[in-house]
């Protein structure tokens, strides 16, 4: 996927998911944050700790409070921007999806029917 300019990013409509989703780092199992909204190109997370701008993650998406810890889908993503939240050390972080398989794109469409 190509990098998006600020103007292009604003044109991509994001959608709330029907279920609460959480993002985890695939390599360390670290909780990154909770999804606020998502599109085919990117997503917004509310994070309990600061995330570095330009950091690249292999994201594992799980349903919130899923005791089975079953991965719903995964993809590579880059953090494009971070803004601090009111809560101490919490932040809003905007990500661009940079690597996703066709299978995980299909799964993303199933999670967010508005994308189809």
Phi, psi and omega in degrees: 000144179278156176290141182259142174283167179302316180297319180293320181299324180290340180278341182275111182289130177259156184231143172286147178275155179286337176238156179287129182240147178236150180250134178232149174286125183298326187276326185247351184067013178292134175289122180268312180172181180256136180293133173262313175203169186205151171224182176293335184263335185190186183199163177244131176244147166258117190248140179281353176218159180295144178245140180283133173296144182072005176283147182247136185231148166259106190266133174250123183259127179233153171289138179300140177064022177280110183293338181279346181055040181279126178289126178276320175194169177214158180193165173270142181213150177242135177282120182265329181203158179219138174229135180291147177260174180295324181288145182302128177066358177277156178209163168260133181227128178261130184239149170250132175285124184246347181204114179214138180283164176299321179297316180288331173296318177299316179297321178299318178296327177291324179288325183236086186302336181295344182281344183273000000 
